[in-house]
Amino acid sequence: MTRVLGIIPAGGNASRFNGLYKELLPISNEACGLTRCINSMLLGKADKIVIATSVTRAWFQKMAVDDNICVEYRLESFNGLWEVIAKIGQEKADRYLFAMPDTVYPMHIFQNMPDKPVVMGEFSTRQPQRFGVLLDGHIYDKHKLPISQSYTAWGLWSWGREAMEFLVDAMSLYKDHSQALDSMLQRFGFVSVYMDYYYDFATFEDYREFLCSTHT
């Protein structure tokens, strides 16, 4: 059985990028978003990584990813990233790592996470309309909250087996990922690991902002 399973959703339409595959954008001389995401999970001791993608997209992704890495390309139709988690999370593992490949975050974040049932990689934002934020113990996904204050947002997750099984069942029950996450947090609690930066390439302007930063 897989000990640590990495889950990466990489099959979206990228409509705001005119169909450009955001996860393959270069973020350094050595890496694109996808390969950096994979490498961060390898540092977190992932022994298998599943990429949810499409047939055409996988062809380009395979050219970027080292053949020696244990990567499985799941080529099927997913209705959003939460269905990715609900389906791939049914594969048995001791621990699950989740991150998005069109983001840049501290490279060693998974390596530094404790072995707890639910661990959230969090960061601060003044753009709650763009992210899932934790407010008064509940998850609010891309809500129009007041922008005059800073919020705690989640960027990635690490789940133990029992928590993942609970989350998969909750997603089927609620059909709403925010409610599913809330019920999981109420059941298991969570540990936060703070990230001092988190870039999400939602638009070309977001990618330009990253390129002008000092983080790689």
Sequence and secondary structure as in RCSB ss.txt:
>XXXX:A:sequence
MTRVLGIIPAGGNASRFNGLYKELLPISNEACGLTRCINSMLLGKADKIVIATSVTRAWFQKMAVDDNICVEYRL
ESFNGLWEVIAKIGQEKADRYLFAMPDTVYPMHIFQNMPDKPVVMGEFSTRQPQRFGVLLDGHIYDKHKLPISQS
YTAWGLWSWGREAMEFLVDAMSLYKDHSQALDSMLQRFGFVSVYMDYYYDFATFEDYREFLCSTHT
>XXXX:A:secstr
 EEEEEEEE     GGGTT  GGGSB SSS BHHHHHHHHHHHTT SEEEEEE HHHHHHHHHHS TTS EEEEE
S  SSHHHHHHHHTTS EEEEEE  TTEE  TTTTTT  S SEEEEEEEES TTTSEEEETTEEEES    TTS 
EEEEEEEEEEHHHHHHHHHHHHHHS HHHHHHHHHHHH  EEEE S  EE SSHHHHHHHHTSS  
